[in-house]
Amino acid sequence: MIAFEAILASCFVALATISFARGTARQINRTGSFELSCSADTAFPLFSPEGEREWIDGWGPTPVFPDTIEFRRDTVFREGPPGEEAIWTIVEADWQTHRAEYVRVAPESHAGRVVVQIEPLGAERSKVVVAYTITVFGEHSASIIEAFSEEAYAAKMSDWQKRISAYLKSR
């Protein structure tokens, strides 16, 4: 009887832990945009896993499936340092509409959906719209929430514009 009570108590503790973890999760939605001095056709591949290597310091995706990273639907890759690594899946990569959608999961801290839409503004001008939906959980959630505050997200979009513009000028 004592063994049964110990097992039952362990189950309640496990359920309480799961409920607590669920209760601490939080979802954040952010959308930002910026303009680039290039066509949508030039801008779009810069938001592919390999294209981001050109302008994000330390960005180093590694393929999961297929054996090489392709900018197409159902490509899966890993990115990030140990302990913070995320698994990314390309949900959509539409070259005609210049729209890409990714889902990423970092098992220890968050899951997210990223949508990038490039809107042509002329032959040599485009607008980049980036939308994130991030669900944070676990012990690092406070730092992720801060990284996705409205101010931090606006700064991220400004930084991306500067980095991509500098890359475009250097090629």
C-alpha positions in Angstrom: 0.0 0.0 0.0 2.9 2.4 0.8 4.4 1.7 -2.6 1.1 2.5 -4.3 0.8 5.8 -2.4 4.4 6.7 -3.3 3.7 6.0 -7.0 0.4 8.0 -6.8 2.2 10.9 -5.1 4.9 10.8 -7.8 2.2 11.0 -10.5 0.6 14.0 -8.8 4.0 15.8 -8.6 4.6 15.1 -12.3 1.2 16.4 -13.2 1.6 19.5 -11.1 5.0 20.1 -12.8 3.5 19.7 -16.2 0.6 22.1 -15.3 3.0 24.6 -13.9 5.2 24.5 -17.1 2.1 25.0 -19.2 0.9 27.8 -17.1 4.2 29.7 -17.5 4.2 29.6 -21.2 3.6 32.9 -23.0 3.1 33.8 -26.6 4.3 37.0 -28.3 3.4 38.3 -31.8 5.6 40.9 -33.4 5.6 42.4 -37.0 8.1 44.8 -38.3 9.2 46.1 -41.7 12.0 48.0 -43.4 12.9 49.0 -47.0 15.9 47.9 -49.0 17.5 49.4 -52.1 17.1 46.3 -54.2 14.4 44.4 -56.1 12.3 41.8 -54.4 14.0 39.2 -56.5 17.4 40.2 -55.0 16.1 40.6 -51.4 14.2 37.3 -51.2 17.1 34.8 -51.2 18.8 36.9 -48.4 16.1 35.4 -46.1 17.0 31.8 -47.0 19.1 29.8 -44.6 22.1 30.1 -46.8 21.4 33.7 -47.7 21.3 34.8 -44.1 25.0 33.6 -43.7 25.9 36.6 -45.9 24.6 39.2 -43.4 24.2 37.6 -39.9 27.4 37.1 -38.0 27.8 33.6 -36.6 24.8 32.2 -38.5 25.7 28.6 -39.3 22.8 26.4 -40.3 23.5 22.7 -40.7 21.3 20.4 -42.8 19.0 17.7 -41.3 17.0 16.9 -44.4 17.9 16.8 -47.2 21.7 16.5 -47.0 22.1 20.1 -48.2 20.2 23.1 -47.2 17.8 24.1 -50.0 15.4 27.0 -49.9 12.3 25.0 -50.5 9.4 23.6 -48.5 10.1 20.8 -46.0 13.8 21.5 -45.7 14.9 21.0 -42.1 18.1 22.4 -40.6 19.7 23.1 -37.2 21.1 26.4 -36.1 22.5 27.8 -32.8 25.1 27.0 -30.2 24.8 23.9 -28.0 22.1 24.3 -25.4 20.3 27.0 -27.5 20.1 25.1 -30.8 16.9 25.2 -32.7 15.4 22.9 -35.3 14.0 24.9 -38.3 11.6 23.7 -40.9 10.8 25.7 -44.1 7.0 25.6 -44.4 6.9 27.7 -47.5 9.4 29.3 -49.9 7.4 30.9 -52.7 9.7 32.6 -55.2 6.8 34.1 -57.2 5.2 35.9 -54.2 8.5 36.4 -52.3 7.1 34.8 -49.2 8.9 32.4 -46.8 7.6 30.8 -43.7 9.6 28.9 -41.1 8.8 27.0 -37.9 11.5 26.7 -35.3 11.7 24.8 -32.1 14.3 25.2 -29.4 13.3 22.4 -27.0 14.6 24.1 -23.9 13.1 27.5 -24.4 10.7 28.3 -27.2 8.9 27.5 -30.4 8.2 30.0 -33.1 6.8 30.8 -36.5 8.5 33.3 -38.8 7.0 34.8 -41.9 9.0 36.9 -44.3 7.2 38.7 -47.1 9.1 40.9 -49.6 7.0 43.5 -51.4 8.3 45.1 -54.6 8.2 48.9 -54.5 9.9 49.4 -57.8 12.6 48.0 -60.0 15.3 48.6 -57.3 13.4 49.0 -54.1 11.5 46.6 -51.8 9.8 46.4 -48.5 10.6 43.5 -46.1 7.9 42.5 -43.6 8.9 40.1 -40.9 6.3 38.6 -38.5 7.2 36.4 -35.5 5.0 34.4 -33.3 7.1 33.1 -30.4 5.8 30.8 -27.6 8.3 30.9 -24.7 8.6 28.5 -21.8 11.1 27.2 -19.4 13.8 28.9 -17.3 15.0 31.2 -20.1 11.6 32.7 -21.0 12.3 36.1 -19.4 15.3 36.8 -21.6 13.4 35.7 -24.7 10.4 37.9 -23.8 12.8 40.8 -23.4 14.4 40.1 -26.8 10.9 40.3 -28.3 9.7 43.4 -26.5 8.4 46.1 -28.9 11.5 48.2 -28.5 13.9 45.3 -29.0 12.0 44.0 -32.1 12.1 47.5 -33.7 15.8 47.6 -33.0 16.2 44.2 -34.6 14.4 45.3 -37.7 16.7 48.4 -37.9 19.7 46.3 -37.4 18.7 43.9 -40.1 18.1 46.8 -42.5 21.6 48.1 -41.8 23.3 44.7 -42.1 21.6 43.8 -45.4 22.1 47.3 -46.9 25.9 47.0 -46.0 26.0 43.5 -47.6 24.3 44.7 -50.7 26.7 47.6 -51.1 29.7 45.3 -50.6 28.9 42.8 -53.4 
